[in-house]
């Protein structure tokens, strides 16, 4: 299997996250960013925050919240499964998660800074 980087997005796959998060407006499809009626409150290990925008991200075509103060882009593993992504991990083959939808596979590897698009 040949692996290569799919954009320099810095997206991390997080099994504990309950929503997808992006740090930059440029990470969203043009025209998709919109307000969140009443806002969205989340808490992390740093503090609680109110978010007021969400949209469709360019890489995974999923709804993501926007937090320009966050340090990392995060995808929720459970939300990806709920959104129809297939997730595969086999530590005997490689210490990575492979996330697939519509014939495209991304690799989230151990010590991997960015997700990499995987191809046969």
Biopython code that builds the backbone (N, CA, C, O; Angstrom):
import numpy as np
from Bio.PDB.StructureBuilder import StructureBuilder

atoms = [
    (1, "UNK", "N", (0.836, -1.163, 0.000)),
    (1, "UNK", "CA", (0.000, 0.000, 0.000)),
    (1, "UNK", "C", (0.887, 1.234, 0.000)),
    (1, "UNK", "O", (1.823, 1.329, 0.795)),
    (2, "UNK", "N", (0.601, 2.173, -0.880)),
    (2, "UNK", "CA", (1.347, 3.420, -0.942)),
    (2, "UNK", "C", (0.583, 4.477, -0.160)),
    (2, "UNK", "O", (-0.625, 4.626, -0.346)),
    (3, "UNK", "N", (1.261, 5.210, 0.708)),
    (3, "UNK", "CA", (0.646, 6.260, 1.506)),
    (3, "UNK", "C", (1.260, 7.597, 1.150)),
    (3, "UNK", "O", (2.464, 7.685, 0.910)),
    (4, "UNK", "N", (0.451, 8.628, 1.113)),
    (4, "UNK", "CA", (0.987, 9.962, 0.914)),
    (4, "UNK", "C", (0.140, 10.949, 1.695)),
    (4, "UNK", "O", (-1.005, 10.655, 2.038)),
    (5, "UNK", "N", (0.695, 12.111, 1.976)),
    (5, "UNK", "CA", (-0.018, 13.119, 2.751)),
    (5, "UNK", "C", (-1.153, 13.706, 1.927)),
    (5, "UNK", "O", (-1.006, 13.977, 0.735)),
    (6, "UNK", "N", (-2.290, 13.897, 2.592)),
    (6, "UNK", "CA", (-3.457, 14.519, 1.968)),
    (6, "UNK", "C", (-3.629, 15.889, 2.598)),
    (6, "UNK", "O", (-4.298, 16.015, 3.625)),
    (7, "UNK", "N", (-3.051, 16.894, 2.017)),
    (7, "UNK", "CA", (-3.061, 18.272, 2.529)),
    (7, "UNK", "C", (-2.321, 18.332, 3.869)),
    (7, "UNK", "O", (-2.134, 17.310, 4.528)),
    (8, "UNK", "N", (-1.918, 19.498, 4.251)),
    (8, "UNK", "CA", (-1.274, 19.693, 5.541)),
    (8, "UNK", "C", (-2.315, 20.222, 6.521)),
    (8, "UNK", "O", (-2.235, 21.369, 6.960)),
    (9, "UNK", "N", (-3.297, 19.378, 6.862)),
    (9, "UNK", "CA", (-4.425, 19.834, 7.658)),
    (9, "UNK", "C", (-4.189, 19.734, 9.151)),
    (9, "UNK", "O", (-4.791, 20.494, 9.909)),
    (10, "UNK", "N", (-3.349, 18.838, 9.598)),
    (10, "UNK", "CA", (-3.133, 18.669, 11.020)),
    (10, "UNK", "C", (-4.362, 18.152, 11.738)),
    (10, "UNK", "O", (-4.568, 18.489, 12.904)),
    (11, "UNK", "N", (-5.187, 17.345, 11.086)),
    (11, "UNK", "CA", (-6.395, 16.800, 11.709)),
    (11, "UNK", "C", (-6.035, 15.571, 12.526)),
    (11, "UNK", "O", (-5.341, 14.674, 12.047)),
    (12, "UNK", "N", (-6.509, 15.539, 13.757)),
    (12, "UNK", "CA", (-6.274, 14.416, 14.653)),
    (12, "UNK", "C", (-7.569, 13.642, 14.837)),
    (12, "UNK", "O", (-8.638, 14.243, 14.943)),
    (13, "UNK", "N", (-7.489, 12.334, 14.875)),
    (13, "UNK", "CA", (-8.631, 11.476, 15.138)),
    (13, "UNK", "C", (-8.703, 11.248, 16.646)),
    (13, "UNK", "O", (-7.724, 10.821, 17.258)),
    (14, "UNK", "N", (-9.861, 11.530, 17.247)),
    (14, "UNK", "CA", (-9.991, 11.481, 18.700)),
    (14, "UNK", "C", (-11.179, 10.614, 19.087)),
    (14, "UNK", "O", (-12.319, 10.933, 18.750)),
    (15, "UNK", "N", (-10.920, 9.527, 19.787)),
    (15, "UNK", "CA", (-12.002, 8.626, 20.200)),
    (15, "UNK", "C", (-12.822, 9.222, 21.338)),
    (15, "UNK", "O", (-13.932, 8.755, 21.594)),
    (16, "UNK", "N", (-12.315, 10.231, 22.023)),
    (16, "UNK", "CA", (-13.046, 10.835, 23.132)),
    (16, "UNK", "C", (-13.841, 12.069, 22.763)),
    (16, "UNK", "O", (-14.656, 12.536, 23.559)),
    (17, "UNK", "N", (-13.627, 12.599, 21.590)),
    (17, "UNK", "CA", (-14.335, 13.806, 21.176)),
    (17, "UNK", "C", (-15.762, 13.475, 20.762)),
    (17, "UNK", "O", (-16.027, 12.405, 20.214)),
    (18, "UNK", "N", (-16.676, 14.400, 21.026)),
    (18, "UNK", "CA", (-18.080, 14.198, 20.662)),
    (18, "UNK", "C", (-18.504, 15.031, 19.459)),
    (18, "UNK", "O", (-19.663, 14.975, 19.047)),
    (19, "UNK", "N", (-17.571, 15.810, 18.887)),
    (19, "UNK", "CA", (-17.867, 16.623, 17.703)),
    (19, "UNK", "C", (-16.564, 16.898, 16.960)),
    (19, "UNK", "O", (-15.475, 16.758, 17.517)),
    (20, "UNK", "N", (-16.693, 17.294, 15.683)),
    (20, "UNK", "CA", (-15.542, 17.667, 14.864)),
    (20, "UNK", "C", (-15.243, 19.153, 15.086)),
    (20, "UNK", "O", (-16.158, 19.957, 15.264)),
    (21, "UNK", "N", (-13.967, 19.503, 15.075)),
    (21, "UNK", "CA", (-13.538, 20.872, 15.359)),
    (21, "UNK", "C", (-12.488, 21.312, 14.346)),
    (21, "UNK", "O", (-11.583, 20.551, 14.005)),
    (22, "UNK", "N", (-12.615, 22.538, 13.871)),
    (22, "UNK", "CA", (-11.609, 23.141, 12.999)),
    (22, "UNK", "C", (-11.160, 24.472, 13.584)),
    (22, "UNK", "O", (-11.917, 25.141, 14.287)),
    (23, "UNK", "N", (-9.916, 24.848, 13.286)),
    (23, "UNK", "CA", (-9.322, 26.053, 13.858)),
    (23, "UNK", "C", (-9.281, 27.244, 12.908)),
    (23, "UNK", "O", (-8.933, 28.352, 13.317)),
    (24, "UNK", "N", (-9.632, 27.026, 11.649)),
    (24, "UNK", "CA", (-9.457, 28.080, 10.656)),
    (24, "UNK", "C", (-10.629, 28.086, 9.674)),
    (24, "UNK", "O", (-11.083, 27.029, 9.238)),
    (25, "UNK", "N", (-11.112, 29.266, 9.332)),
    (25, "UNK", "CA", (-12.214, 29.379, 8.373)),
    (25, "UNK", "C", (-11.862, 28.781, 7.017)),
    (25, "UNK", "O", (-12.751, 28.339, 6.289)),
    (26, "UNK", "N", (-10.577, 28.761, 6.670)),
    (26, "UNK", "CA", (-10.140, 28.213, 5.381)),
    (26, "UNK", "C", (-10.320, 26.697, 5.307)),
    (26, "UNK", "O", (-10.219, 26.123, 4.222)),
    (27, "UNK", "N", (-10.584, 26.035, 6.439)),
    (27, "UNK", "CA", (-10.787, 24.589, 6.463)),
    (27, "UNK", "C", (-12.190, 24.178, 6.021)),
    (27, "UNK", "O", (-12.479, 22.988, 5.898)),
    (28, "UNK", "N", (-13.063, 25.160, 5.781)),
    (28, "UNK", "CA", (-14.459, 24.888, 5.440)),
    (28, "UNK", "C", (-14.715, 25.102, 3.953)),
    (28, "UNK", "O", (-14.052, 25.909, 3.302)),
    (29, "UNK", "N", (-15.695, 24.358, 3.427)),
    (29, "UNK", "CA", (-16.126, 24.580, 2.052)),
    (29, "UNK", "C", (-16.690, 25.991, 1.940)),
    (29, "UNK", "O", (-17.373, 26.479, 2.841)),
    (30, "UNK", "N", (-16.394, 26.626, 0.831)),
    (30, "UNK", "CA", (-16.838, 27.993, 0.620)),
    (30, "UNK", "C", (-18.354, 28.098, 0.740)),
    (30, "UNK", "O", (-19.096, 27.318, 0.142)),
    (31, "UNK", "N", (-18.795, 29.069, 1.518)),
    (31, "UNK", "CA", (-20.216, 29.328, 1.687)),
    (31, "UNK", "C", (-20.925, 28.437, 2.692)),
    (31, "UNK", "O", (-22.122, 28.607, 2.920)),
    (32, "UNK", "N", (-20.214, 27.485, 3.301)),
    (32, "UNK", "CA", (-20.891, 26.554, 4.211)),
    (32, "UNK", "C", (-20.912, 27.039, 5.661)),
    (32, "UNK", "O", (-21.720, 26.557, 6.454)),
    (33, "UNK", "N", (-20.039, 27.983, 6.023)),
    (33, "UNK", "CA", (-19.957, 28.444, 7.397)),
    (33, "UNK", "C", (-21.210, 29.233, 7.760)),
    (33, "UNK", "O", (-21.608, 30.153, 7.045)),
    (34, "UNK", "N", (-21.829, 28.858, 8.886)),
    (34, "UNK", "CA", (-23.050, 29.538, 9.321)),
    (34, "UNK", "C", (-23.061, 29.642, 10.836)),
    (34, "UNK", "O", (-22.275, 28.991, 11.523)),
    (35, "UNK", "N", (-23.964, 30.470, 11.348)),
    (35, "UNK", "CA", (-24.088, 30.653, 12.782)),
    (35, "UNK", "C", (-24.764, 29.467, 13.446)),
    (35, "UNK", "O", (-25.538, 28.744, 12.817)),
    (36, "UNK", "N", (-24.463, 29.276, 14.724)),
    (36, "UNK", "CA", (-25.105, 28.253, 15.541)),
    (36, "UNK", "C", (-26.093, 28.984, 16.444)),
    (36, "UNK", "O", (-25.686, 29.719, 17.343)),
    (37, "UNK", "N", (-27.371, 28.788, 16.212)),
    (37, "UNK", "CA", (-28.404, 29.458, 17.001)),
    (37, "UNK", "C", (-28.242, 29.126, 18.481)),
    (37, "UNK", "O", (-28.287, 27.956, 18.862)),
    (38, "UNK", "N", (-28.058, 30.123, 19.300)),
    (38, "UNK", "CA", (-27.886, 29.917, 20.742)),
    (38, "UNK", "C", (-26.480, 29.520, 21.149)),
    (38, "UNK", "O", (-26.188, 29.409, 22.340)),
    (39, "UNK", "N", (-25.604, 29.303, 20.175)),
    (39, "UNK", "CA", (-24.228, 28.929, 20.473)),
    (39, "UNK", "C", (-24.097, 27.461, 20.849)),
    (39, "UNK", "O", (-25.085, 26.738, 20.977)),
    (40, "UNK", "N", (-22.865, 27.048, 21.017)),
    (40, "UNK", "CA", (-22.535, 25.666, 21.363)),
    (40, "UNK", "C", (-21.455, 25.727, 22.429)),
    (40, "UNK", "O", (-20.391, 26.300, 22.196)),
    (41, "UNK", "N", (-21.710, 25.148, 23.591)),
    (41, "UNK", "CA", (-20.735, 25.164, 24.676)),
    (41, "UNK", "C", (-19.983, 23.837, 24.714)),
    (41, "UNK", "O", (-20.581, 22.763, 24.641)),
    (42, "UNK", "N", (-18.674, 23.934, 24.827)),
    (42, "UNK", "CA", (-17.887, 22.718, 25.040)),
    (42, "UNK", "C", (-16.806, 22.973, 26.070)),
    (42, "UNK", "O", (-16.373, 24.107, 26.276)),
    (43, "UNK", "N", (-16.387, 21.914, 26.700)),
    (43, "UNK", "CA", (-15.334, 22.004, 27.704)),
    (43, "UNK", "C", (-14.213, 21.058, 27.316)),
    (43, "UNK", "O", (-14.454, 19.971, 26.791)),
    (44, "UNK", "N", (-12.999, 21.478, 27.576)),
    (44, "UNK", "CA", (-11.833, 20.641, 27.314)),
    (44, "UNK", "C", (-10.939, 20.714, 28.537)),
    (44, "UNK", "O", (-11.348, 21.198, 29.592)),
    (45, "UNK", "N", (-9.730, 20.235, 28.387)),
    (45, "UNK", "CA", (-8.807, 20.274, 29.517)),
    (45, "UNK", "C", (-8.254, 21.674, 29.768)),
    (45, "UNK", "O", (-7.538, 21.887, 30.746)),
    (46, "UNK", "N", (-8.576, 22.630, 28.898)),
    (46, "UNK", "CA", (-8.088, 23.989, 29.104)),
    (46, "UNK", "C", (-9.140, 24.897, 29.704)),
    (46, "UNK", "O", (-8.824, 25.663, 30.614)),
    (47, "UNK", "N", (-10.363, 24.850, 29.242)),
    (47, "UNK", "CA", (-11.464, 25.664, 29.753)),
    (47, "UNK", "C", (-12.692, 25.384, 28.908)),
    (47, "UNK", "O", (-12.615, 24.731, 27.867)),
    (48, "UNK", "N", (-13.814, 25.884, 29.370)),
    (48, "UNK", "CA", (-15.020, 25.830, 28.561)),
    (48, "UNK", "C", (-15.058, 27.002, 27.594)),
    (48, "UNK", "O", (-14.537, 28.080, 27.876)),
    (49, "UNK", "N", (-15.685, 26.770, 26.449)),
    (49, "UNK", "CA", (-15.791, 27.832, 25.450)),
    (49, "UNK", "C", (-17.164, 27.798, 24.809)),
    (49, "UNK", "O", (-17.819, 26.757, 24.757)),
    (50, "UNK", "N", (-17.586, 28.950, 24.322)),
    (50, "UNK", "CA", (-18.803, 29.058, 23.521)),
    (50, "UNK", "C", (-18.381, 29.198, 22.064)),
    (50, "UNK", "O", (-17.523, 30.017, 21.733)),
    (51, "UNK", "N", (-18.986, 28.397, 21.198)),
    (51, "UNK", "CA", (-18.716, 28.479, 19.764)),
    (51, "UNK", "C", (-19.977, 28.960, 19.070)),
    (51, "UNK", "O", (-21.090, 28.649, 19.494)),
    (52, "UNK", "N", (-19.794, 29.723, 17.999)),
    (52, "UNK", "CA", (-20.941, 30.331, 17.340)),
    (52, "UNK", "C", (-21.013, 30.068, 15.845)),
    (52, "UNK", "O", (-21.908, 30.583, 15.175)),
    (53, "UNK", "N", (-20.082, 29.271, 15.304)),
    (53, "UNK", "CA", (-20.105, 28.972, 13.878)),
    (53, "UNK", "C", (-19.802, 27.500, 13.619)),
    (53, "UNK", "O", (-19.045, 26.869, 14.358)),
    (54, "UNK", "N", (-20.399, 26.968, 12.567)),
    (54, "UNK", "CA", (-20.117, 25.616, 12.099)),
    (54, "UNK", "C", (-20.305, 25.593, 10.589)),
    (54, "UNK", "O", (-20.955, 26.468, 10.018)),
    (55, "UNK", "N", (-19.729, 24.581, 9.953)),
    (55, "UNK", "CA", (-19.847, 24.442, 8.507)),
    (55, "UNK", "C", (-19.350, 23.073, 8.076)),
    (55, "UNK", "O", (-19.072, 22.205, 8.904)),
    (56, "UNK", "N", (-19.243, 22.895, 6.767)),
    (56, "UNK", "CA", (-18.796, 21.637, 6.178)),
    (56, "UNK", "C", (-17.310, 21.743, 5.861)),
    (56, "UNK", "O", (-16.887, 22.654, 5.148)),
    (57, "UNK", "N", (-16.517, 20.816, 6.389)),
    (57, "UNK", "CA", (-15.076, 20.873, 6.152)),
    (57, "UNK", "C", (-14.725, 20.365, 4.757)),
    (57, "UNK", "O", (-15.483, 19.611, 4.146)),
    (58, "UNK", "N", (-13.577, 20.785, 4.272)),
    (58, "UNK", "CA", (-13.125, 20.461, 2.913)),
    (58, "UNK", "C", (-12.635, 19.024, 2.762)),
    (58, "UNK", "O", (-12.750, 18.457, 1.675)),
    (59, "UNK", "N", (-12.101, 18.428, 3.802)),
    (59, "UNK", "CA", (-11.453, 17.121, 3.680)),
    (59, "UNK", "C", (-12.452, 15.976, 3.785)),
    (59, "UNK", "O", (-12.485, 15.097, 2.924)),
    (60, "UNK", "N", (-13.269, 15.984, 4.840)),
    (60, "UNK", "CA", (-14.143, 14.839, 5.111)),
    (60, "UNK", "C", (-15.615, 15.109, 4.802)),
    (60, "UNK", "O", (-16.451, 14.219, 4.958)),
    (61, "UNK", "N", (-15.938, 16.324, 4.365)),
    (61, "UNK", "CA", (-17.310, 16.670, 4.003)),
    (61, "UNK", "C", (-18.255, 16.447, 5.186)),
    (61, "UNK", "O", (-19.355, 15.920, 5.021)),
    (62, "UNK", "N", (-17.817, 16.853, 6.375)),
    (62, "UNK", "CA", (-18.577, 16.658, 7.603)),
    (62, "UNK", "C", (-18.816, 17.996, 8.298)),
    (62, "UNK", "O", (-18.060, 18.946, 8.099)),
    (63, "UNK", "N", (-19.867, 18.067, 9.112)),
    (63, "UNK", "CA", (-20.156, 19.273, 9.884)),
    (63, "UNK", "C", (-19.120, 19.401, 10.990)),
    (63, "UNK", "O", (-18.899, 18.464, 11.757)),
    (64, "UNK", "N", (-18.486, 20.568, 11.066)),
    (64, "UNK", "CA", (-17.470, 20.847, 12.074)),
    (64, "UNK", "C", (-17.764, 22.190, 12.731)),
    (64, "UNK", "O", (-18.256, 23.115, 12.085)),
    (65, "UNK", "N", (-17.464, 22.285, 13.998)),
    (65, "UNK", "CA", (-17.539, 23.553, 14.728)),
    (65, "UNK", "C", (-16.252, 24.326, 14.454)),
    (65, "UNK", "O", (-15.211, 23.730, 14.177)),
    (66, "UNK", "N", (-16.327, 25.667, 14.533)),
    (66, "UNK", "CA", (-15.154, 26.520, 14.348)),
    (66, "UNK", "C", (-14.743, 27.122, 15.681)),
    (66, "UNK", "O", (-15.543, 27.768, 16.358)),
    (67, "UNK", "N", (-13.479, 26.902, 16.052)),
    (67, "UNK", "CA", (-12.884, 27.532, 17.226)),
    (67, "UNK", "C", (-11.500, 28.022, 16.839)),
    (67, "UNK", "O", (-10.545, 27.245, 16.812)),
    (68, "UNK", "N", (-11.390, 29.309, 16.539)),
    (68, "UNK", "CA", (-10.116, 29.873, 16.077)),
    (68, "UNK", "C", (-9.083, 29.943, 17.198)),
    (68, "UNK", "O", (-7.911, 30.214, 16.934)),
    (69, "UNK", "N", (-9.492, 29.706, 18.439)),
    (69, "UNK", "CA", (-8.549, 29.701, 19.562)),
    (69, "UNK", "C", (-8.034, 28.303, 19.876)),
    (69, "UNK", "O", (-7.121, 28.156, 20.689)),
    (70, "UNK", "N", (-8.598, 27.276, 19.253)),
    (70, "UNK", "CA", (-8.158, 25.895, 19.510)),
    (70, "UNK", "C", (-6.771, 25.658, 18.928)),
    (70, "UNK", "O", (-6.364, 26.325, 17.976)),
    (71, "UNK", "N", (-6.055, 24.714, 19.501)),
    (71, "UNK", "CA", (-4.699, 24.429, 19.024)),
    (71, "UNK", "C", (-4.684, 23.387, 17.907)),
    (71, "UNK", "O", (-3.728, 23.341, 17.132)),
    (72, "UNK", "N", (-5.731, 22.539, 17.803)),
    (72, "UNK", "CA", (-5.707, 21.450, 16.832)),
    (72, "UNK", "C", (-7.060, 21.260, 16.162)),
    (72, "UNK", "O", (-8.107, 21.543, 16.743)),
    (73, "UNK", "N", (-7.013, 20.774, 14.923)),
    (73, "UNK", "CA", (-8.201, 20.285, 14.237)),
    (73, "UNK", "C", (-8.445, 18.865, 14.723)),
    (73, "UNK", "O", (-7.513, 18.064, 14.788)),
    (74, "UNK", "N", (-9.698, 18.544, 15.068)),
    (74, "UNK", "CA", (-10.025, 17.240, 15.640)),
    (74, "UNK", "C", (-11.236, 16.659, 14.927)),
    (74, "UNK", "O", (-12.211, 17.362, 14.665)),
    (75, "UNK", "N", (-11.166, 15.376, 14.618)),
    (75, "UNK", "CA", (-12.333, 14.636, 14.147)),
    (75, "UNK", "C", (-12.714, 13.609, 15.199)),
    (75, "UNK", "O", (-11.867, 12.880, 15.716)),
    (76, "UNK", "N", (-13.992, 13.567, 15.502)),
    (76, "UNK", "CA", (-14.527, 12.608, 16.455)),
    (76, "UNK", "C", (-14.669, 11.251, 15.787)),
    (76, "UNK", "O", (-15.358, 11.126, 14.775)),
    (77, "UNK", "N", (-14.024, 10.237, 16.344)),
    (77, "UNK", "CA", (-14.108, 8.892, 15.789)),
    (77, "UNK", "C", (-15.555, 8.396, 15.785)),
    (77, "UNK", "O", (-16.019, 7.855, 14.782)),
    (78, "UNK", "N", (-16.265, 8.576, 16.892)),
    (78, "UNK", "CA", (-17.652, 8.091, 16.960)),
    (78, "UNK", "C", (-18.550, 8.820, 15.970)),
    (78, "UNK", "O", (-19.440, 8.200, 15.387)),
    (79, "UNK", "N", (-18.342, 10.125, 15.761)),
    (79, "UNK", "CA", (-19.143, 10.853, 14.773)),
    (79, "UNK", "C", (-18.828, 10.405, 13.353)),
    (79, "UNK", "O", (-19.716, 10.385, 12.501)),
    (80, "UNK", "N", (-17.585, 10.049, 13.088)),
    (80, "UNK", "CA", (-17.237, 9.578, 11.751)),
    (80, "UNK", "C", (-17.961, 8.264, 11.448)),
    (80, "UNK", "O", (-18.468, 8.068, 10.344)),
    (81, "UNK", "N", (-18.004, 7.371, 12.433)),
    (81, "UNK", "CA", (-18.727, 6.116, 12.253)),
    (81, "UNK", "C", (-20.214, 6.400, 12.043)),
    (81, "UNK", "O", (-20.837, 5.814, 11.158)),
    (82, "UNK", "N", (-20.779, 7.288, 12.845)),
    (82, "UNK", "CA", (-22.186, 7.670, 12.716)),
    (82, "UNK", "C", (-22.469, 8.300, 11.345)),
    (82, "UNK", "O", (-23.554, 8.119, 10.792)),
    (83, "UNK", "N", (-21.496, 9.039, 10.799)),
    (83, "UNK", "CA", (-21.652, 9.701, 9.499)),
    (83, "UNK", "C", (-21.433, 8.748, 8.322)),
    (83, "UNK", "O", (-21.495, 9.174, 7.169)),
    (84, "UNK", "N", (-21.178, 7.469, 8.597)),
    (84, "UNK", "CA", (-21.053, 6.496, 7.522)),
    (84, "UNK", "C", (-19.644, 6.136, 7.113)),
    (84, "UNK", "O", (-19.455, 5.444, 6.113)),
    (85, "UNK", "N", (-18.652, 6.582, 7.855)),
    (85, "UNK", "CA", (-17.273, 6.186, 7.575)),
    (85, "UNK", "C", (-17.047, 4.791, 8.139)),
    (85, "UNK", "O", (-17.569, 4.457, 9.203)),
    (86, "UNK", "N", (-16.276, 3.978, 7.435)),
    (86, "UNK", "CA", (-15.826, 2.689, 7.944)),
    (86, "UNK", "C", (-14.470, 2.915, 8.595)),
    (86, "UNK", "O", (-13.628, 3.636, 8.059)),
    (87, "UNK", "N", (-14.262, 2.298, 9.751)),
    (87, "UNK", "CA", (-13.002, 2.461, 10.478)),
    (87, "UNK", "C", (-12.392, 1.080, 10.685)),
    (87, "UNK", "O", (-13.068, 0.144, 11.113)),
    (88, "UNK", "N", (-11.094, 0.970, 10.371)),
    (88, "UNK", "CA", (-10.389, -0.298, 10.475)),
    (88, "UNK", "C", (-9.064, -0.066, 11.173)),
    (88, "UNK", "O", (-8.362, 0.904, 10.889)),
    (89, "UNK", "N", (-8.723, -0.967, 12.094)),
    (89, "UNK", "CA", (-7.406, -0.933, 12.710)),
    (89, "UNK", "C", (-6.933, -2.366, 12.919)),
    (89, "UNK", "O", (-7.673, -3.214, 13.417)),
    (90, "UNK", "N", (-5.702, -2.617, 12.533)),
    (90, "UNK", "CA", (-5.083, -3.915, 12.753)),
    (90, "UNK", "C", (-3.637, -3.652, 13.162)),
    (90, "UNK", "O", (-2.790, -3.374, 12.312)),
    (91, "UNK", "N", (-3.355, -3.736, 14.449)),
    (91, "UNK", "CA", (-2.014, -3.406, 14.932)),
    (91, "UNK", "C", (-0.965, -4.412, 14.492)),
    (91, "UNK", "O", (0.229, -4.125, 14.577)),
    (92, "UNK", "N", (-1.377, -5.587, 14.022)),
    (92, "UNK", "CA", (-0.412, -6.534, 13.477)),
    (92, "UNK", "C", (0.128, -6.052, 12.136)),
    (92, "UNK", "O", (1.281, -6.317, 11.796)),
    (93, "UNK", "N", (-0.703, -5.345, 11.375)),
    (93, "UNK", "CA", (-0.275, -4.832, 10.064)),
    (93, "UNK", "C", (0.407, -3.476, 10.180)),
    (93, "UNK", "O", (1.469, -3.250, 9.601)),
    (94, "UNK", "N", (-0.220, -2.574, 10.938)),
    (94, "UNK", "CA", (0.304, -1.218, 11.052)),
    (94, "UNK", "C", (-0.392, -0.527, 12.207)),
    (94, "UNK", "O", (-1.586, -0.741, 12.417)),
    (95, "UNK", "N", (0.308, 0.282, 12.947)),
    (95, "UNK", "CA", (-0.267, 0.961, 14.096)),
    (95, "UNK", "C", (-0.991, 2.233, 13.633)),
    (95, "UNK", "O", (-0.559, 3.349, 13.920)),
    (96, "UNK", "N", (-2.103, 2.037, 12.908)),
    (96, "UNK", "CA", (-2.854, 3.143, 12.342)),
    (96, "UNK", "C", (-4.334, 2.805, 12.280)),
    (96, "UNK", "O", (-4.723, 1.637, 12.254)),
    (97, "UNK", "N", (-5.147, 3.848, 12.257)),
    (97, "UNK", "CA", (-6.559, 3.713, 11.942)),
    (97, "UNK", "C", (-6.730, 4.065, 10.472)),
    (97, "UNK", "O", (-6.121, 5.020, 9.990)),
    (98, "UNK", "N", (-7.552, 3.302, 9.754)),
    (98, "UNK", "CA", (-7.890, 3.603, 8.373)),
    (98, "UNK", "C", (-9.373, 3.955, 8.331)),
    (98, "UNK", "O", (-10.217, 3.163, 8.749)),
    (99, "UNK", "N", (-9.681, 5.134, 7.831)),
    (99, "UNK", "CA", (-11.042, 5.650, 7.789)),
    (99, "UNK", "C", (-11.443, 5.769, 6.324)),
    (99, "UNK", "O", (-10.761, 6.437, 5.546)),
    (100, "UNK", "N", (-12.553, 5.119, 5.939)),
    (100, "UNK", "CA", (-12.950, 5.042, 4.532)),
    (100, "UNK", "C", (-14.391, 5.486, 4.351)),
    (100, "UNK", "O", (-15.259, 5.163, 5.162)),
    (101, "UNK", "N", (-14.636, 6.231, 3.278)),
    (101, "UNK", "CA", (-15.995, 6.546, 2.838)),
    (101, "UNK", "C", (-15.954, 6.857, 1.346)),
    (101, "UNK", "O", (-15.061, 7.551, 0.859)),
    (102, "UNK", "N", (-16.938, 6.328, 0.641)),
    (102, "UNK", "CA", (-17.081, 6.581, -0.803)),
    (102, "UNK", "C", (-15.809, 6.271, -1.579)),
    (102, "UNK", "O", (-15.445, 7.007, -2.496)),
    (103, "UNK", "N", (-15.134, 5.190, -1.219)),
    (103, "UNK", "CA", (-13.967, 4.753, -1.967)),
    (103, "UNK", "C", (-12.669, 5.474, -1.649)),
    (103, "UNK", "O", (-11.641, 5.172, -2.255)),
    (104, "UNK", "N", (-12.687, 6.423, -0.711)),
    (104, "UNK", "CA", (-11.474, 7.130, -0.321)),
    (104, "UNK", "C", (-11.106, 6.723, 1.098)),
    (104, "UNK", "O", (-11.961, 6.681, 1.982)),
    (105, "UNK", "N", (-9.824, 6.422, 1.309)),
    (105, "UNK", "CA", (-9.337, 6.001, 2.617)),
    (105, "UNK", "C", (-8.266, 6.962, 3.103)),
    (105, "UNK", "O", (-7.375, 7.353, 2.348)),
    (106, "UNK", "N", (-8.364, 7.341, 4.388)),
    (106, "UNK", "CA", (-7.353, 8.165, 5.039)),
    (106, "UNK", "C", (-6.734, 7.362, 6.162)),
    (106, "UNK", "O", (-7.417, 6.602, 6.848)),
    (107, "UNK", "N", (-5.428, 7.536, 6.345)),
    (107, "UNK", "CA", (-4.697, 6.841, 7.399)),
    (107, "UNK", "C", (-4.378, 7.840, 8.505)),
    (107, "UNK", "O", (-3.815, 8.905, 8.252)),
    (108, "UNK", "N", (-4.742, 7.481, 9.726)),
    (108, "UNK", "CA", (-4.341, 8.229, 10.902)),
    (108, "UNK", "C", (-3.372, 7.342, 11.648)),
    (108, "UNK", "O", (-3.780, 6.385, 12.306)),
    (109, "UNK", "N", (-2.092, 7.650, 11.551)),
    (109, "UNK", "CA", (-1.078, 6.776, 12.112)),
    (109, "UNK", "C", (-0.566, 7.223, 13.457)),
    (109, "UNK", "O", (-0.669, 8.394, 13.823)),
    (110, "UNK", "N", (-0.009, 6.270, 14.194)),
    (110, "UNK", "CA", (0.657, 6.567, 15.450)),
    (110, "UNK", "C", (1.854, 7.466, 15.156)),
    (110, "UNK", "O", (2.671, 7.150, 14.290)),
    (111, "UNK", "N", (1.959, 8.565, 15.860)),
    (111, "UNK", "CA", (3.008, 9.571, 15.643)),
    (111, "UNK", "C", (2.911, 10.188, 14.247)),
    (111, "UNK", "O", (3.920, 10.614, 13.685)),
    (112, "UNK", "N", (1.719, 10.237, 13.695)),
    (112, "UNK", "CA", (1.503, 10.801, 12.362)),
    (112, "UNK", "C", (0.897, 12.189, 12.548)),
    (112, "UNK", "O", (-0.190, 12.297, 13.116)),
    (113, "UNK", "N", (1.549, 13.243, 12.098)),
    (113, "UNK", "CA", (1.070, 14.615, 12.320)),
    (113, "UNK", "C", (-0.210, 14.895, 11.541)),
    (113, "UNK", "O", (-1.095, 15.581, 12.053)),
    (114, "UNK", "N", (-0.332, 14.393, 10.341)),
    (114, "UNK", "CA", (-1.509, 14.676, 9.509)),
    (114, "UNK", "C", (-2.108, 13.382, 9.007)),
    (114, "UNK", "O", (-1.397, 12.388, 8.863)),
    (115, "UNK", "N", (-3.412, 13.374, 8.737)),
    (115, "UNK", "CA", (-3.966, 12.171, 8.119)),
    (115, "UNK", "C", (-3.395, 12.014, 6.727)),
    (115, "UNK", "O", (-3.159, 13.006, 6.038)),
    (116, "UNK", "N", (-3.175, 10.809, 6.313)),
    (116, "UNK", "CA", (-2.629, 10.552, 5.003)),
    (116, "UNK", "C", (-3.647, 9.763, 4.202)),
    (116, "UNK", "O", (-4.253, 8.817, 4.705)),
    (117, "UNK", "N", (-3.830, 10.160, 2.952)),
    (117, "UNK", "CA", (-4.725, 9.431, 2.080)),
    (117, "UNK", "C", (-4.036, 8.128, 1.685)),
    (117, "UNK", "O", (-2.892, 8.134, 1.229)),
    (118, "UNK", "N", (-4.737, 7.017, 1.862)),
    (118, "UNK", "CA", (-4.165, 5.698, 1.581)),
    (118, "UNK", "C", (-4.691, 5.198, 0.254)),
    (118, "UNK", "O", (-5.881, 5.315, -0.038)),
    (119, "UNK", "N", (-3.803, 4.642, -0.548)),
    (119, "UNK", "CA", (-4.198, 4.058, -1.827)),
    (119, "UNK", "C", (-3.547, 2.703, -1.978)),
    (119, "UNK", "O", (-2.473, 2.455, -1.429)),
    (120, "UNK", "N", (-4.207, 1.813, -2.734)),
    (120, "UNK", "CA", (-3.640, 0.488, -3.006)),
    (120, "UNK", "C", (-2.482, 0.602, -3.971)),
    (120, "UNK", "O", (-1.872, -0.408, -4.325)),
]
sb = StructureBuilder()
sb.init_structure("model")
sb.init_model(0)
sb.init_chain("A")
sb.init_seg("    ")
for serial, (resi, resn, name, xyz) in enumerate(atoms, 1):
    if name == "N":
        sb.init_residue(resn, " ", resi, " ")
    sb.init_atom(name, np.array(xyz, "f"), 0.0, 1.0, " ", f" {name:<3s}", serial, name[0])
structure = sb.get_structure()
